[in-house]
């Protein structure tokens, strides 16, 4: 199943605690397992996510980020 669908919602989340490429990879890989495309900007502490709302909610995405050790603001 393709991660890139037509009806994707895009959202940006401010995330505290990411300090290195390993941190960013941890977030990206965790979200990828749930069919969420994520791009991390360590400098701005922002995570841009694209997802289908019928598959996952924004609240669940934030919970997944927090479960790997970071704080969503």
C-alpha positions in Angstrom: 0.0 0.0 0.0 1.4 3.4 -1.0 2.1 5.9 1.7 1.3 8.7 -0.7 -2.4 9.1 -1.2 -4.5 11.9 -2.6 -6.4 12.8 0.5 -3.6 13.5 2.9 -3.9 16.0 5.7 -0.8 18.0 6.4 0.0 19.3 9.9 3.1 20.8 11.6 3.9 19.9 15.2 6.3 21.6 17.5 8.4 18.9 19.3 10.7 19.5 22.2 13.7 17.3 22.9 15.0 16.3 19.5 18.7 17.2 19.3 20.3 15.0 16.7 19.8 13.1 13.5 19.2 9.9 15.5 16.3 11.6 17.3 14.8 12.7 14.0 15.1 9.2 12.6 13.4 7.7 15.6 10.4 10.0 15.0 10.3 9.4 11.2 10.6 5.6 11.5 8.0 5.3 14.3 5.5 7.3 12.3 6.3 5.5 9.0 5.1 2.3 10.7 1.7 3.9 11.1 1.6 5.2 7.4 2.5 8.7 8.4 5.0 10.6 6.3 7.1 12.8 8.5 9.8 15.4 7.9 11.8 16.7 10.8 13.6 20.1 11.0 15.9 19.9 14.0 16.7 23.6 13.9 13.1 24.7 14.2 12.0 21.7 16.3 9.2 21.2 13.8 7.8 17.9 12.5 5.7 18.1 9.4 3.4 15.2 9.0 1.2 14.0 6.2 -1.5 11.4 6.9 -4.9 10.1 6.1 -7.4 11.0 8.9 -9.4 7.8 8.3 -6.3 5.8 9.3 -4.9 7.8 12.2 -5.7 11.0 14.2 -3.4 13.9 14.9 -3.8 13.1 18.6 -2.5 9.5 18.0 0.5 10.9 16.0 1.4 13.1 19.0 1.0 10.2 21.3 3.4 8.1 19.2 6.0 11.0 19.2 5.7 11.2 23.0 6.0 7.4 23.4 9.5 7.6 21.8 10.6 10.2 24.3 9.7 13.7 23.0 7.2 16.3 24.0 4.7 17.8 21.6 3.9 21.4 22.3 
